[in-house]
């Protein structure tokens, strides 16, 4: 769909996964312009308020987690002395702009850098022993609070994709998912997480974008705590999508959203 889709090293805002002025197919361009979802004025106001809340929570959380972060860094170095503590990677954020996401390193440096874990044939071989423990309780995601503080991410929102995940990028653009900031956790993460295929994840991303409101964010936050505590939906590496599972979780999300007006705050 888009012209500027090649992989390259970038910094925040240096380029976008799509260029709205350059299209290789006018039919696709017209379809997206006609059908792409845009936030309502009320949703835009909520997103503005949400940004303030995100900043305050991220700042307080980083202060509280300063010592635990230091402890994790020390254990990381003891476990893997030659590896760096943090892992930086290009991800796609608000309006398709690319930024550097920050996480605690959980994989060896020999792992493919710009490949999603779900695309690795044998992800386990790349995971460090300490990294497995971090991923089990999603501790590796906590440094993304820095991304939230910088305005690149939100606490709640669609998970940011790797630049090379083109099919999902195009679907997200079509459904207007890039109208909102990506999140540390999101609707897809509490409705199947790694057990979902890309299409189903984008469906949840679309549902979130069209129904974004405070009530939905609180519901996702509470469910995320339960998911992490129970270690649900965690799958490392490639998997076979379970037939019928997406239908079940799609029914669940419809039940969750049916009483939430898309314009409610």
C-alpha positions in Angstrom: 0.0 0.0 0.0 2.5 2.6 1.1 5.7 3.6 -0.5 7.9 4.2 2.6 7.9 0.7 4.0 11.5 -0.3 3.8 13.4 -1.3 7.0 15.9 1.2 8.2 17.3 2.6 11.4 15.3 5.5 12.6 14.7 7.9 15.4 11.3 9.1 16.7 9.3 10.9 14.0 12.1 10.5 11.4 9.8 8.7 9.0 6.4 7.0 8.9 5.4 3.6 7.7 3.1 5.3 5.3 3.1 8.5 3.4 -0.4 9.9 2.8 0.8 11.9 -0.2 2.3 8.9 -2.0 0.3 5.8 -2.9 1.0 3.0 -5.3 -2.7 2.3 -5.8 -5.3 5.1 -6.1 -8.1 2.7 -5.4 -6.6 1.7 -2.1 -6.0 5.4 -1.3 -9.6 6.3 -2.0 -10.9 3.3 0.0 -8.9 4.3 3.1 -9.9 7.9 2.8 -13.6 7.0 2.6 -13.7 4.3 5.2 -10.9 5.1 7.7 -12.2 5.7 11.2 -11.5 9.0 12.9 -12.0 9.7 16.6 -15.1 11.8 17.5 -14.6 15.2 19.2 -15.6 13.7 22.5 -13.0 10.9 22.1 -10.4 13.4 21.2 -11.0 15.3 24.4 -10.8 12.1 26.4 -7.5 11.2 24.7 -6.1 14.7 25.7 -7.2 14.1 29.3 -5.8 10.5 29.2 -2.4 11.9 28.1 -2.2 14.0 31.3 -3.2 11.0 33.4 -0.7 8.8 31.7 2.1 11.3 32.3 1.3 11.6 36.0 1.0 7.8 36.6 4.2 7.1 34.6 6.2 9.7 36.6 5.0 8.4 39.9 5.5 4.7 38.9 9.1 5.4 37.7 9.9 6.9 41.1 8.4 4.0 42.9 10.1 1.5 40.6 13.6 3.1 40.6 15.1 0.7 43.2 13.4 -2.4 41.7 14.7 -1.3 38.2 18.2 -1.1 39.7 17.8 -4.6 41.2 16.7 -6.0 37.9 19.6 -4.3 36.1 22.1 -5.9 38.6 20.6 -9.3 38.3 20.6 -8.9 34.5 24.3 -8.2 34.5 25.0 -11.1 36.9 23.0 -13.4 34.6 24.4 -12.2 31.3 27.5 -10.0 31.9 28.2 -9.4 28.2 24.6 -8.4 27.3 23.1 -4.9 27.7 20.4 -4.3 30.4 18.0 -2.6 28.0 16.7 -3.5 24.6 15.8 -0.8 22.1 13.8 -1.4 19.0 11.9 0.5 16.3 8.1 0.4 16.8 5.3 2.2 15.0 3.3 4.6 17.1 0.8 7.5 16.9 0.0 8.6 13.3 2.4 5.9 12.0 5.5 7.6 13.4 8.4 5.3 14.4 9.9 5.5 17.8 12.4 3.5 19.9 10.6 1.3 22.4 12.6 0.4 25.6 12.4 -2.9 27.4 14.5 -5.0 29.7 16.6 -7.3 27.5 15.2 -10.9 27.7 16.9 -12.4 24.6 20.5 -13.0 23.7 22.1 -10.6 21.3 22.2 -13.4 18.7 18.4 -13.1 18.3 17.2 -11.4 15.1 16.8 -7.8 16.0 13.8 -6.6 13.9 11.7 -9.8 14.0 8.6 -10.3 16.2 9.0 -13.1 18.8 5.9 -14.7 17.2 7.8 -15.1 13.9 10.7 -17.0 15.4 10.8 -20.7 14.7 12.4 -21.5 18.1 12.2 -18.5 20.3 13.2 -20.5 23.4 16.7 -20.9 22.1 17.2 -17.1 22.2 15.7 -16.4 25.6 18.1 -16.0 28.5 17.3 -17.8 31.8 16.7 -14.5 33.6 14.8 -13.2 30.5 12.3 -16.0 30.8 11.5 -15.0 34.4 11.1 -11.4 33.3 8.7 -12.3 30.5 6.7 -14.6 32.6 5.4 -11.7 34.7 5.8 -9.0 31.9 8.4 -7.2 34.0 10.4 -6.7 30.8 7.7 -4.3 29.6 7.9 -1.9 32.6 10.7 0.3 31.1 8.1 1.4 28.6 6.9 3.8 31.3 9.7 6.0 29.9 8.0 5.9 26.5 4.7 6.9 28.2 6.4 9.8 30.0 7.9 11.0 26.6 4.5 10.9 25.0 5.3 8.0 22.6 3.0 5.5 24.3 0.0 5.3 26.6 -0.6 2.9 29.5 -3.5 1.4 27.6 -3.7 1.1 23.8 -2.9 -1.2 20.9 0.5 -2.8 21.3 3.1 -1.1 19.0 4.1 -3.2 16.1 7.6 -3.8 14.7 8.2 -1.8 11.5 8.5 -5.0 9.3 5.0 -6.3 10.2 3.6 -4.8 7.1 0.2 -6.7 6.6 -0.9 -5.8 10.2 0.4 -2.2 9.6 -1.8 -1.8 6.6 -4.9 -3.1 8.4 -4.3 -0.8 11.3 -4.0 2.2 9.0 -7.2 1.2 7.2 -9.1 0.9 10.5 -7.7 4.1 11.9 -5.8 2.4 14.8 -3.0 4.9 14.5 -5.4 7.6 15.7 -4.4 6.6 19.2 -1.1 6.1 21.0 0.1 2.5 21.4 -0.1 1.1 24.9 1.8 -1.1 27.4 -1.3 -3.3 27.5 -4.4 -3.3 25.3 -7.6 -5.0 24.4 -6.0 -7.8 22.4 -3.7 -8.5 25.3 -6.6 -9.3 27.7 -8.5 -11.3 25.1 -5.9 -14.0 24.0 -2.6 -12.2 23.8 -0.1 -14.4 22.0 -2.7 -17.0 21.1 -4.3 -14.6 18.6 -3.3 -14.3 15.0 -2.5 -10.9 13.4 -5.9 -10.4 11.9 -7.7 -11.0 15.2 -5.3 -8.7 17.0 -6.1 -5.9 14.6 -9.9 -6.6 15.1 -9.4 -5.9 18.8 -7.3 -2.8 18.0 -10.1 -1.6 15.8 -12.7 -2.3 18.6 -10.6 -0.4 21.1 -10.1 2.6 18.8 -13.8 2.9 18.0 -14.9 2.5 21.7 -12.0 4.3 23.5 -13.2 5.8 26.8 -12.3 5.8 30.5 -14.5 2.9 31.3 -12.9 0.7 28.7 -9.4 1.6 29.8 -10.2 0.8 33.4 -11.6 -2.6 32.3 -8.5 -3.4 30.3 -6.2 -2.3 33.2 -8.0 -4.6 35.7 -8.0 -7.5 33.3 -4.3 -7.0 32.6 -3.5 -7.5 36.3 -5.4 -10.8 36.2 -3.7 -11.9 33.0 -0.2 -11.2 34.3 -1.0 -12.9 37.7 -2.3 -16.0 35.9 0.4 -15.9 33.2 -2.3 -16.3 30.6 -1.9 -16.1 26.8 1.9 -16.4 26.8 3.3 -18.2 23.8 6.9 -17.9 22.7 7.6 -18.3 18.9 5.5 -19.5 16.0 2.3 -21.3 16.7 -0.7 -22.7 15.0 -3.8 -20.5 15.4 -6.5 -22.5 17.2 -9.7 -22.7 15.1 -12.7 -21.3 16.8 -10.6 -19.6 19.5 -10.9 -16.2 17.9 -14.6 -16.5 17.6 -14.9 -17.2 21.3 -12.8 -14.2 22.3 -14.5 -12.0 19.7 -17.8 -12.8 21.4 -16.3 -12.0 24.7 -15.1 -8.5 23.6 -18.5 -7.8 22.1 -20.1 -8.6 25.4 -17.6 -6.3 27.2 -18.2 -3.5 24.8 -22.0 -3.7 24.2 -22.8 -1.4 27.1 -20.0 1.1 26.4 -21.1 3.9 24.0 -18.3 4.7 21.6 -18.4 8.4 22.6 -18.5 7.9 26.4 -15.9 9.3 28.6 
